[in-house]
């Protein structure tokens, strides 16, 4: 099996069940309809996993872009406040820019700290395995026509989950939990 990113030999192999979610909007609100997709086999190589781990631990990539964006917003807010002459409405705009920039920065940095803390609590090999899964989720298709696609791994951890945890972890609606649970268990037992 090849890596989903670079086509090298995959070191981390995943068999996943696709879950297709269609969001239906009506007058009563937003409803979701879910259906089981097919099993897919994906792989991630060690070098891609290490690159993703480095990106996560070093505060780079998307996080860096969000930080630069929030800093620009804060600076714009400060410039608006400094150039404000006597109009109060413009001052409020500057304050909202600053507040928005601070909230974006706080969200970005706190998410980075949380993810970093979770990963650092694991051994290096477990860290790479977790990051390979995150890389798979980042590179796998996310849409199929009008449906969103999510993935559930058919592995030992998933099979050992309680059904309630399974439903919450993979954001499943109650009507599909039993079906997905039994399909994943059957496939896992057949793969062994």
Phi, psi and omega in degrees: 000142181260159177293140179292338181269300193248359178068013171284174176296133183279134175266332180244115183250138181228134170253122187233151173260128177281138172241121179261129183240124176251127178267120182250120179261134178217180179295334181278351180132195182261123178244157176242141173239128181241148177220149176283137174264210180253167175282139178232150174249126179233159177216151176227134180276164183296321182293322176292322177294318179294322177297316179295320177298317178297318178298319182290315184284334185264009180053062179228185178072228183298324180298319179295320178297317178297322180294317179297317178300315181292324177295320177299318178297317179297316179297317177300318177299318178295318178296321177296317179295320180290327181268002179289131180261289178219012182265117183290328182295322178293324178297319176298323178298316178298317178297319179293324175298313181296313179299315178299316179297319179295319179293321177297315180296317179299314180298317181295312183291319181293323176296319179297315179299317180297312180295317180297317180297317177301314182291321183291341178283346181265160172291165184300317181293320177294322177300313179297321179296315179296318181290327176298321177297317178298321178294320177299315179297328179286328185262340182288153178302142182249347182228147172221104187055247181264355186263147169274144179247130171238167187231141175238123180287140176264077182228180185298319180299316181292318180296327181277356180288151170285155184298324178295316177296320178301314181296315182289316183300321184251015173052053181262149174278152186303328183294337186253351185302309183298317180295312180297319180301311183290323179295317180292317178299317180296316180294320180297317179294325177289330181283339184288000000 
